């Protein structure tokens, strides 16, 4: 018995001693700042694959992270191709990694002569099972220090750890503490830019939906779209891709940096404008435009306002969109951005500690910004504004100041916000400066797909001639006209659909959008044509009503004339359901027709009976530019 007890005690003692010996190893394995590799075969193979890609050179951007970053290779692949395929990005995301694993990879990769311009880091969520918030932050900071040692000129976009809802609250508290600490890193490391986009994944109630992260941790395809869209303006800025000639992916310039093309003077408010006759509105617009030209000027690429006159507004209306705009004011300055003609995202030099960005005129919903994010008076500030439905989100200088808040209808509080309207730069009797104004329209409804990828003619074919006079140019689909050139048709046929596109005409330009057209014959009559025309040109002064821009050519005249001058971008929204055709030009519906009511023209226009066919773009001998072509089959 004594021998058995002695042996038992010896075994327990030996076990405790072994554990004491192993504890430093176990601790080292869980140290967030000590580089540690992982033994998994796939992990070693992916590391080698990264090494081979880096050895090829031509590396401009690094994405660093765990499985969430790794997912760009599969679930996020389509979005990756849209945003990053042409940017020489290397994906250094490894499923399951923690900060210590990233450190090992950075230390052991052979970097050669590559000199990345930018690194985007999103790491730390897996550490929450083993480390405190402070330890996670220390691990992230050590990653940053290692990158800066390797590439001193590289900029770093540091993302807050994304929200998740698959762990206990104590783990979420650890992540929140880590995010709080890493948000302070740029104060001592100016090459680091911290950006918390976590709210982008949450609904208006602050809940993480499974429609974006099905397992409440990893984004699905929609989640990767949200990620890319949220960081794109910042990535473009840090890569120097932030000019009217080279805007952020998906955005187009509202201000060309040269003149006031695409803008007009403000006439009254939306309700009063709607009550004006076409003649009254035209006269008021002429006067407003004269006032605009007197007080709004472009100086060295900056849109300048002298403090007199009235507000400036876009040449056409917009529905849902993301808007980027830089602004600057002087002491006691005051202004704002009107969305859909409605006040406003506030701009001001406020002395009471309430900064810019709030929805100032709200009464029932929040009107103040969440945080003070203004730069000192006289310095440039940047808004990132999103409006979807009646809810508005605003980032000011990369900080969230308005989160999915309802914008109230200031002009008639008994009514919801207008579904569309102009974007206005508010005058408030003080000098103002604006630059870098870009917009990305967000189509309403699901099921939209791009018809043009912005890079080549994939998905298109030419009928009635060759395709050589059509090309992709700076994100636009362009034709120079010329003999032997065919009309451009989609590869697929469509029946019922919604179609959106933007076009830009030169003076005297002429073209059209063919709908439900067959391969053979004149597509304007074997199918139907929505007219595109510079109908202000003197050569078209004797037009018949059914020839104006926006008409269903030779069939239905537009209800009103809403075309913009040649050289400005204009937008079509075309809907075809059965025999019903609706056309909106520049945000205003001008056609609501039933083609069955025009069958008296069927002899010359057999296309009136067609229920499906190709979507086409007409070559009519002049240069034409198209962009943002997308369709939603119904």
Secondary structure by P-SEA (a helix, b strand, c coil): caaaaaaaaaaaaaaaaaaaaaaaaaaaaaccccbbbbccaaaaaaaaaaaaaaaaccccbbbbbccccccccccaaaaaaaccccccccccccccccaaaaaaaaaccccccccccbbbbbccccccccccaaaaaaaaaaaaaaaaaaccccccccccccccccccaaaaaaaaaaaaaaaacccccccbbbbbccccccccccccccccccccccccaaaaaaaaaaaaaaaaaaacccccccccccccccccccccccbbbbcccaaaaaaccaaaaaaaaaaaaaaaaaccccccccccccccbbbbbcccccccbbbbbbbccccccccbbbccccccccccccccccccccccccccccccccccccccccbbbbbbbbbcccbbbbbccccccccccccccccccccccccbbbbbbccccbbbbbcbbbbbbbbcccccccccccccccccccccccccccccccccccccccccbbbbbcccccccbbbbbbbbbccccccbbbccccccccccccbbbccccccccccccccccccccccccccccccccccccccbbbbbbbbbcccbbbbbcccccccccccccccccccccccccccbbbbbbbbccbbbbbcbbbbbcc
